[in-house]
Amino acid sequence: MILAGMLRHRVVIQTPVATVDSVGRRSTSLVRGGTIAASVEAVGANESPYADGVALRTTYSIRVRAASAAKHGRTSSSVLEYGDRTLQVVGVVREREESDVLVITATEVA
């Protein structure tokens, strides 16, 4: 169980939806789901080559109630909005087998 006071942050779940236009080209757009309460913590960062410089990628650990995440369509291919950051979901696991808390690992999209 997670205490309500620990869920201080708000995260918006976005789910990718594939569409086909009249010419037959596929495109993916994000459908905005609901806003859920979460505990968000930066757990790591690394640098990777990007164009002519270096990009910094931050990894976050996001804890949410499983029922809230399921209600708003959480999937492992979801994208999360956290403030002005866009986070790509990398993995989703239960905190413990009997727990109602999900731990979402996500990396910041530059």
N, C-alpha and C positions, 0 to 999 in steps of 0.2 A: 504494500500500500504506500502511496505517496501522499504526504500532507499537502493540503491546499495552499499553504503559505509558500511552499517550494515552487509552485507553478506560477511564477511571477511574470513570465514572458508570454507574448502572444505570437503564434506562428500560423501562417495561412498555408493550407495545403492546396497545391495545384496538381492536377492530373493531366498528363499528355493524352490528347485525342487525335487520332489519325483521320484525315479527311482526303477525299479525292475531288479535284476540281473537274470542270466540264471537259478538259483536254485529257484527263486521265493522270495528271501529276499528283503524287501524294505529298501531303504536307502535314506537319504536326503543329498543333496549337495547344496552349495550356488552358484548361478550364479551371477557373477559380472555385475551390471548394470552401469549406468553412474555416473559421478561425478557432484554434484550440489553445488552451492554456498549456504551457510547457516550462520545463526547466532546461535552460540552454547553457552549455559550458564549452568553451574552446578547449580542446584536448591536445592539439598539436598543429604544427605548421611545417611546411617544407617549401623549398624553392625549386622551380623547374624552368628550363629554358623556354622562352616565349618570344617569337619574332627576333628583334635585335636586343632583347634584354632578358630579364628574369621575372617570372611571375611567382608571387607568393600565394600558396594555397593553404587555407586554414581548414582544419577538420573540427567538427563540432559533435558533441554528444548531447542528444536531445531526449529528455525523458517526458513521456506523456501517458495519460491514462489510455488503456487499450480501447475502452468503449468509445471515448471521444474520437480517437483516430479512426476507428472502424466506421463510425457514423459519418465522417467526412471523406471517406474514400481513400484512405491511406494505402498506397501500394509501394513496392520497392522501386518503382519507376517514377515516383512522385517527385515534384520539385516543391521546395518550401520557401516561403518568403518570411524573413525574420528582420524586421526593421527595413533598412535599405539594402539588405543582403539577399542574394538568391543562392539557395543551397540545393545541391543535387543529392538525393538519398543514395547512399552506398549500401546500407544494410539495415535490417530491422530484426530485433530479437526481443524475446521476453526477458525481463530482468532476472526472474527466477521462474521455474516451471509453474508454480502455483500463483504467481504474481499477476496483478492486473496492470502492471506498468510495462510499457514498451520502451526500449532504448533504441533510438534511431541514430545511426551514424551518417553524417552528411558532410560534404565538402563544399566550400564556397566556389561559386562559378564566377570567373572573372569577366 
